[in-house]
Amino acid sequence: MSQSGAPNVGNDLIRIHHAITRGLEVGVHYTHKLLEKRMAADSGFVDYLRALVSVLDSHHLVEDDVAFPYLRQKNLPAPYEILIQEHQEMAGLLSSIQQMLPNLANSQTLNEVNRALQQILEIWRAHIKREEESISPEITNTIMSAEEQAELGKSMAQHAQQHSGPDYLVIPFVLYNLPAQERAVMMGLMPPVITQELLPGPWKEKWAAMRPYLLMD
């Protein structure tokens, strides 16, 4: 992954992929752990899964609606149809998880959520490998200027915000599923009012219950 500080859509995709990958792995791990201990999910874990579903679903919409059409126009060769089909497969599983979240006190439901998360993770790992090979930082640098990449990145971020929520859960979910260095980069792309005021201020109580599942280094 390129370490340049210049705008780069390939790097943007890799960062959000890292956050989602950790979210899926945490989801699988803790649903399994709860089943083993015959415990119900706490409110923080339910919020964590709620944020995961929202972030992953909106990420796929961003790619389908904004990134892929733009990259096609730039004649970037990628297996778009396969990637979109995989998005659709994961969307069905995400929808089933979303419907089951209110009933995570039920062990059968928890088991079904665990299976759905494992299925998504299996698709996801192959999916992002295929995607990152086709839309790498090096490739995006060859077909777009820094200005074009900054504009596309802005459009992608706006689309994600419009199709995910609530902000007080999804933003800390994304930031704190990233290691410190990547988190700092992501925070630098966000408006200061979010990172300096809302996140540590009025939103803090609303996302605090997720802290046991986040990277709080």
C-alpha positions in Angstrom: 0.0 0.0 0.0 1.4 3.4 -1.0 2.3 5.5 2.0 2.1 8.9 0.2 0.0 11.6 1.8 -1.5 12.6 -1.5 -5.2 11.7 -2.1 -5.5 8.1 -3.3 -8.8 6.2 -3.8 -6.9 2.8 -3.6 -5.7 3.7 -0.2 -9.1 4.9 0.8 -10.6 1.5 -0.1 -7.9 -0.4 1.7 -8.5 1.6 4.9 -12.2 1.0 5.0 -11.6 -2.7 4.1 -9.3 -3.0 7.1 -12.0 -1.6 9.4 -14.7 -3.8 8.0 -12.5 -6.9 8.1 -11.8 -6.4 11.8 -15.5 -5.8 12.4 -16.4 -9.1 10.8 -13.7 -11.0 12.7 -14.8 -9.4 16.0 -18.4 -10.2 15.3 -17.6 -13.9 14.5 -15.4 -14.2 17.6 -17.8 -12.7 20.1 -21.0 -14.4 18.8 -19.1 -17.7 19.1 -17.8 -16.8 22.6 -21.4 -15.8 23.8 -22.7 -19.1 22.5 -20.0 -21.1 24.3 -20.7 -19.3 27.6 -24.5 -19.3 27.0 -24.6 -15.6 27.5 -26.8 -12.9 25.9 -25.3 -10.1 23.9 -24.9 -6.8 25.7 -26.1 -3.5 24.3 -22.6 -2.5 23.2 -22.2 -5.6 21.1 -25.6 -5.1 19.5 -24.6 -1.6 18.7 -21.3 -2.9 17.3 -23.1 -5.3 14.9 -25.6 -2.6 14.0 -22.8 -0.3 13.0 -21.0 -3.2 11.1 -24.1 -3.9 9.0 -24.6 -0.2 8.2 -21.0 0.4 7.3 -20.6 -2.7 5.1 -23.9 -2.1 3.3 -23.1 1.6 2.7 -19.6 0.7 1.5 -21.0 -1.5 -1.2 -23.5 1.1 -2.3 -20.6 3.6 -2.5 -18.7 1.3 -4.8 -21.8 0.3 -7.0 -23.1 3.9 -7.3 -20.0 6.1 -7.3 -16.6 4.4 -7.5 -17.2 1.7 -10.1 -19.1 3.9 -12.6 -16.3 6.5 -12.3 -13.5 3.9 -12.7 -15.3 2.3 -15.7 -15.3 5.8 -17.4 -11.6 5.9 -16.8 -11.3 2.5 -18.5 -9.8 0.9 -15.5 -10.1 -2.9 -16.1 -11.6 -4.7 -13.1 -14.1 -7.6 -12.5 -16.9 -5.2 -11.8 -19.8 -7.7 -12.5 -18.2 -10.3 -10.1 -17.7 -7.7 -7.4 -21.3 -6.4 -7.7 -22.6 -9.9 -7.6 -20.6 -10.5 -4.4 -22.1 -7.3 -3.0 -25.6 -8.7 -3.6 -24.7 -12.0 -1.9 -23.5 -10.2 1.2 -26.4 -7.7 1.1 -28.9 -10.6 1.6 -26.9 -11.9 4.6 -26.6 -8.4 6.1 -30.3 -7.9 5.8 -30.9 -11.1 7.7 -28.5 -10.0 10.5 -30.2 -6.6 10.7 -33.6 -8.3 11.3 -32.2 -10.6 14.0 -30.4 -7.9 16.0 -33.4 -7.2 18.3 -33.5 -10.8 19.4 -29.8 -11.6 20.2 -30.8 -12.7 23.7 -32.1 -15.9 22.0 -29.3 -18.5 21.5 -30.8 -19.8 18.3 -30.8 -16.3 16.8 -27.2 -15.7 18.0 -26.2 -18.9 16.3 -27.8 -17.8 13.1 -26.0 -14.4 13.3 -22.7 -16.2 13.8 -23.3 -18.4 10.7 -24.3 -15.4 8.6 -21.2 -13.4 9.7 -18.9 -16.4 8.9 -20.5 -16.6 5.4 -20.0 -12.9 4.9 -16.4 -13.1 6.1 -15.6 -16.0 3.7 -17.0 -14.0 0.7 -15.4 -10.8 1.9 -11.8 -12.1 2.1 -11.8 -13.2 -1.5 -13.8 -10.2 -2.5 -11.4 -7.6 -1.2 -8.3 -9.4 -2.5 -9.8 -9.3 -6.0 -10.8 -5.7 -5.6 -7.5 -4.4 -4.1 -5.5 -6.2 -6.9 -7.7 -4.4 -9.5 -8.0 -1.0 -7.8 -4.6 -0.6 -6.1 -3.1 2.7 -5.0 -0.5 2.3 -7.8 -3.2 1.7 -10.5 -5.4 4.6 -9.4 -2.4 6.9 -9.5 -1.8 6.0 -13.2 -5.3 6.9 -14.3 -6.3 9.9 -12.1 -4.6 13.1 -10.9 -4.5 13.9 -7.2 -7.3 16.4 -7.7 -9.5 13.8 -9.4 -8.8 11.3 -6.6 -9.6 13.9 -4.0 -12.9 14.8 -5.7 -13.9 11.1 -6.1 -12.9 10.4 -2.4 -15.1 13.3 -1.4 -18.1 12.0 -3.4 -17.6 8.5 -2.0 -17.5 9.9 1.6 -20.7 11.9 1.1 -22.5 8.9 -0.4 -21.4 6.7 2.5 -22.7 9.3 5.0 -26.1 9.5 3.2 -26.6 5.7 3.3 -25.3 4.8 6.8 -26.1 5.7 10.3 -26.4 6.6 13.0 -23.3 8.7 12.7 -22.6 8.5 16.4 -22.1 4.7 16.0 -20.7 4.2 12.5 -18.0 6.9 12.8 -16.4 5.5 16.0 -16.9 2.0 14.6 -14.8 2.9 11.5 -12.2 4.9 13.4 -11.7 2.4 16.2 -11.5 -0.7 14.1 -8.4 0.8 12.6 -4.9 0.7 14.1 -3.6 4.1 15.3 -1.7 5.1 12.1 -4.5 4.4 9.8 -7.0 5.9 12.2 -5.0 9.2 12.2 -5.2 9.3 8.4 -8.9 8.6 8.4 -9.5 11.3 11.1 -7.6 13.8 9.0 -10.1 13.3 6.2 -13.0 14.1 8.4 -14.3 17.5 9.4 -12.8 18.7 12.7 -16.2 19.2 14.2 -16.7 15.5 14.1 -13.3 14.4 15.4 -12.7 17.2 17.9 -16.1 18.0 19.1 -18.9 15.4 18.4 -16.9 12.2 18.8 -15.4 13.1 22.3 -18.4 15.2 23.3 -22.1 14.7 22.7 -21.6 11.4 20.9 -19.4 9.8 23.6 -22.2 8.4 25.8 -23.9 7.0 22.7 -21.0 4.9 21.5 -19.3 4.2 24.8 -20.9 0.8 25.2 -19.0 -0.4 22.1 -15.6 0.3 23.7 -14.9 -3.4 24.7 -15.0 -4.4 21.1 -13.0 -1.5 19.6 -9.3 -0.7 19.3 -9.0 1.9 22.1 -5.2 2.3 22.1 
